[in-house]
Amino acid sequence: MVYPPLVHYDTVVEYRRHFERRYCRGAIVTFDEIQVRFRKGHFDHCFFESVGEKDDTFSRRRAERIDWIKAALADPDAELRVGWDSRSRRPATDRRVVIVVRDYVVVIRLIGGRRAEFVTAFVAGDRTLRQIRTNPRWPQKNR
């Protein structure tokens, strides 16, 4: 699958407006018919990186790939993994991790039926990718 070009804006406000226009006005449907909802507040978690204990540093590297979120969710050839629950320290079958373009990751949380909520998206380093890939593949029946 061909992914959209990187998006270049001068300000965080422009990226935020783009996110809200593209994602927060209705569900994005995955290749396997899951409706994914986005909230305006997801912007901060997705496009800011943690320095210390909170998400407080804007990541242009993440933001430039803003249009890849929709493309990744629609990609039937994406690598799908079961997510991780950091509190219980075990795989979380209500979270699906999508890996595309070698290292781009999108995470959604299933909330019942064919509905889900966006969690985050980021460019993953080698260590993070290795950790994600220790989790089981997403079940084929859900594909």
Backbone torsions as a table, in degrees:
resi	resn	phi	psi	omega
1	MET	NA	138.5	177.2
2	VAL	-87.4	130.8	-179.1
3	TYR	-96.8	150.9	-178.1
4	PRO	-61.8	158.2	176.9
5	PRO	-66.7	160.7	176.0
6	LEU	-64.1	148.7	-179.7
7	VAL	-102.3	130.0	-177.8
8	HIS	-121.0	116.6	173.2
9	TYR	-124.9	163.4	179.4
10	ASP	-86.0	-27.3	-172.6
11	THR	-129.5	159.0	175.0
12	VAL	-62.2	-37.8	-179.3
13	VAL	-58.5	-41.0	179.5
14	GLU	-65.7	-41.5	177.0
15	TYR	-64.7	-40.5	179.6
16	ARG	-61.9	-44.9	178.2
17	ARG	-61.0	-42.1	178.7
18	HIS	-60.2	-47.8	179.2
19	PHE	-58.2	-47.9	-177.8
20	GLU	-65.1	-40.0	177.8
21	ARG	-65.7	-45.6	-172.3
22	ARG	-79.4	-33.9	-170.2
23	TYR	-117.4	-26.3	-170.4
24	CYS	-95.8	4.9	-178.3
25	ARG	-97.9	-3.5	-179.6
26	GLY	171.5	167.2	-177.2
27	ALA	-69.2	147.8	169.7
28	ILE	-99.2	132.8	-176.9
29	VAL	-100.6	129.2	179.6
30	THR	-75.5	170.6	179.3
31	PHE	-59.7	-24.9	-178.7
32	ASP	-108.8	27.3	169.1
33	GLU	71.4	27.9	172.6
34	ILE	-92.5	129.7	178.3
35	GLN	-88.6	117.7	-177.4
36	VAL	-105.3	125.0	178.9
37	ARG	-99.9	146.0	179.1
38	PHE	-123.4	141.8	174.5
39	ARG	-111.7	153.0	179.2
40	LYS	-56.2	-36.7	-179.0
41	GLY	-66.3	-17.3	178.1
42	HIS	-65.9	-22.7	-179.2
43	PHE	-56.0	-48.4	-175.4
44	ASP	-62.4	-43.6	-179.3
45	HIS	-68.0	-34.8	-175.8
46	CYS	-77.8	-38.7	-170.3
47	PHE	-111.0	7.5	173.3
48	PHE	-120.0	141.7	-179.9
49	GLU	-106.8	153.8	-179.5
50	SER	-77.1	132.5	169.0
51	VAL	-128.6	110.3	-171.3
52	GLY	84.5	-122.8	-173.2
53	GLU	-109.2	-6.6	-177.4
54	LYS	-136.2	159.9	178.1
55	ASP	-74.6	103.8	-175.8
56	ASP	-138.2	3.8	-179.9
57	THR	-119.8	116.5	-179.6
58	PHE	-62.6	135.4	-179.7
59	SER	-109.8	102.3	177.4
60	ARG	-63.4	-34.9	179.1
61	ARG	-59.1	-42.0	176.4
62	ARG	-70.4	-45.2	-174.3
63	ALA	-64.3	-36.0	-179.8
64	GLU	-61.8	-23.1	-179.7
65	ARG	-96.0	18.8	-175.7
66	ILE	-53.4	-38.3	-179.2
67	ASP	-78.9	-10.3	178.5
68	TRP	-73.4	-21.4	-179.0
69	ILE	-58.9	-53.5	-179.5
70	LYS	-62.0	-44.1	-179.8
71	ALA	-62.1	-40.8	179.9
72	ALA	-64.5	-42.1	-180.0
73	LEU	-65.8	-28.4	-178.3
74	ALA	-89.7	-6.4	-173.0
75	ASP	-81.9	109.5	-179.8
76	PRO	-71.2	-13.1	-179.9
77	ASP	-98.0	4.0	-179.9
78	ALA	-63.7	150.6	172.7
79	GLU	-81.0	126.0	-178.2
80	LEU	-114.2	133.6	179.1
81	ARG	-130.8	154.2	171.2
82	VAL	-71.2	141.7	-179.0
83	GLY	-76.3	-169.9	-176.0
84	TRP	-129.7	136.0	174.9
85	ASP	-102.2	107.0	-175.0
86	SER	-69.9	-26.0	179.1
87	ARG	-70.2	-48.1	-178.8
88	SER	-88.9	-7.2	178.4
89	ARG	56.6	50.7	177.9
90	ARG	-155.8	164.4	177.7
91	PRO	-57.5	144.2	-178.2
92	ALA	-117.0	106.7	-175.5
93	THR	-71.6	-5.9	175.0
94	ASP	-92.1	1.6	178.3
95	ARG	-119.7	132.0	178.1
96	ARG	-116.5	131.5	179.3
97	VAL	-108.2	127.7	-179.8
98	VAL	-110.2	127.7	177.5
99	ILE	-118.4	126.5	179.1
100	VAL	-139.4	165.9	176.7
101	VAL	46.1	48.3	177.1
102	ARG	71.7	-47.1	-170.0
103	ASP	-144.3	13.1	179.8
104	TYR	-95.7	128.5	-172.5
105	VAL	-120.5	134.1	173.1
106	VAL	-125.4	133.8	-179.0
107	VAL	-119.1	131.7	174.4
108	ILE	-126.0	155.8	177.8
109	ARG	-118.8	120.9	179.6
110	LEU	-73.3	136.4	-175.8
111	ILE	-123.7	16.1	176.3
112	GLY	123.8	139.5	-179.2
113	GLY	58.7	-132.6	179.6
114	ARG	-106.2	39.9	-178.7
115	ARG	-121.6	148.5	179.0
116	ALA	-150.3	165.7	176.5
117	GLU	-122.2	137.5	175.8
118	PHE	-64.6	139.9	176.6
119	VAL	-109.3	-58.3	-178.6
120	THR	-168.3	172.3	174.6
121	ALA	-150.3	144.4	-177.5
122	PHE	-165.3	164.4	171.9
123	VAL	-89.9	120.6	-174.3
124	ALA	-94.6	142.7	173.1
125	GLY	-80.1	170.6	-178.4
126	ASP	-57.4	-43.7	-178.5
127	ARG	-62.1	-45.7	-179.8
128	THR	-63.3	-42.2	178.2
129	LEU	-62.1	-41.2	177.3
130	ARG	-61.3	-41.4	179.1
131	GLN	-64.9	-45.3	179.2
132	ILE	-58.6	-41.8	-176.0
133	ARG	-75.3	-4.2	172.2
134	THR	-79.0	-18.1	176.6
135	ASN	-78.3	156.6	-179.7
136	PRO	-62.8	155.2	171.6
137	ARG	-65.4	150.3	176.3
138	TRP	-63.1	133.6	-176.6
139	PRO	-56.7	135.8	-179.6
140	GLN	-58.8	-33.8	-178.8
141	LYS	-60.2	-24.2	179.4
142	ASN	-88.3	-4.5	-178.3
143	ARG	-83.2	NA	NA
